[in-house]
Amino acid sequence: MTTTEKRTMLTIVTESVIENMLLADLDRLGVRGYTVTDARGRGSRGVRDANWDEAANIRIEVICTRELAEALLAHLQKHYYANYAMVSCLHEVEVVRAEKF
């Protein structure tokens, strides 16, 4: 049987124009790794279809401890939510090789 451990995944969907700034913050705040993908969808600010760079969205996923995930979420709320289209959520996940996170 494979042994797993619980961690928390922080998922962030936001405007691609702030990707570099946001990733620098994640690095500075102690994130060991993340995944960035293009994202499309519709929400309170309308359709984000990536037909032009200013309308492109990204999805960032970070797996880490619950404490770090909550600190990251607080940072996002304080520094980004008022000025950028951004949604974030926390998920409890089970991982193999927990030392990587």
C-alpha positions as CSV (number, residue, x, y, z in Angstrom):
1,M,0.0,0.0,0.0
2,T,1.3,3.5,-0.9
3,T,1.7,5.8,2.1
4,T,0.3,9.3,1.6
5,E,0.4,12.4,3.8
6,K,-2.0,15.3,3.9
7,R,-1.1,18.7,2.5
8,T,-3.0,21.7,1.2
9,M,-3.3,22.8,-2.4
10,L,-3.8,26.6,-3.0
11,T,-5.3,27.2,-6.4
12,I,-5.1,30.8,-7.7
13,V,-6.8,31.9,-10.9
14,T,-5.8,35.4,-12.0
15,E,-4.7,37.8,-14.7
16,S,-1.6,36.6,-16.6
17,V,-0.2,40.2,-16.6
18,I,0.8,39.8,-12.9
19,E,2.4,36.3,-13.3
20,N,6.0,37.4,-12.8
21,M,5.2,39.6,-9.8
22,L,3.0,36.9,-8.2
23,L,5.6,34.1,-8.7
24,A,8.3,36.3,-7.2
25,D,6.1,36.8,-4.2
26,L,5.5,33.0,-3.9
27,D,9.3,32.4,-4.0
28,R,10.0,35.0,-1.4
29,L,7.3,33.6,0.9
30,G,8.9,30.2,0.9
31,V,7.0,28.2,-1.8
32,R,9.1,25.2,-2.9
33,G,7.3,24.7,-6.2
34,Y,4.2,25.5,-8.2
35,T,2.5,24.7,-11.5
36,V,1.3,27.5,-13.8
37,T,-1.2,26.8,-16.6
38,D,-3.3,28.9,-19.0
39,A,-6.9,29.3,-17.9
40,R,-10.1,30.4,-19.6
41,G,-13.6,30.9,-18.2
42,R,-16.3,33.2,-17.1
43,G,-17.0,34.9,-13.8
44,S,-18.1,38.2,-12.3
45,R,-15.8,40.2,-14.5
46,G,-17.1,38.5,-17.7
47,V,-15.6,36.1,-20.1
48,R,-11.8,35.6,-20.0
49,D,-11.0,33.8,-23.3
50,A,-7.3,34.8,-23.8
51,N,-8.0,36.1,-27.3
52,W,-5.6,38.9,-26.4
53,D,-2.9,39.1,-23.8
54,E,-4.7,41.5,-21.5
55,A,-7.6,39.1,-21.3
56,A,-5.5,36.0,-20.5
57,N,-5.8,34.2,-17.2
58,I,-3.5,31.8,-15.5
59,R,-4.0,29.1,-12.9
60,I,-1.3,28.6,-10.3
61,E,-1.3,25.5,-8.0
62,V,0.8,25.3,-4.9
63,I,1.0,22.2,-2.7
64,C,2.3,23.0,0.8
65,T,1.5,22.9,4.5
66,R,-1.8,24.3,5.7
67,E,0.0,27.0,7.6
68,L,1.9,28.2,4.5
69,A,-1.2,28.0,2.3
70,E,-3.2,30.2,4.7
71,A,-0.3,32.7,4.9
72,L,-0.2,32.8,1.1
73,L,-3.9,33.3,0.9
74,A,-3.7,36.2,3.4
75,H,-0.9,37.8,1.3
76,L,-3.0,37.5,-1.9
77,Q,-6.0,39.1,-0.2
78,K,-3.9,42.0,1.1
79,H,-1.9,42.7,-2.0
80,Y,-3.9,41.7,-5.0
81,Y,-7.6,41.2,-4.5
82,A,-8.5,44.9,-4.6
83,N,-6.8,45.6,-8.0
84,Y,-6.9,42.4,-10.0
85,A,-9.3,39.7,-11.1
86,M,-8.4,36.9,-8.8
87,V,-10.0,33.9,-7.1
88,S,-8.3,31.5,-4.8
89,C,-9.3,28.4,-2.9
90,L,-7.7,25.8,-0.6
91,H,-8.1,22.0,-1.0
92,E,-6.9,19.3,1.3
93,V,-4.9,16.7,-0.8
94,E,-3.0,13.6,-0.1
95,V,0.5,13.3,-1.6
96,V,3.2,10.8,-2.1
97,R,6.8,12.0,-1.4
98,A,5.5,14.6,1.1
99,E,9.1,15.9,1.7
100,K,8.9,17.6,-1.7
101,F,6.1,19.9,-0.4
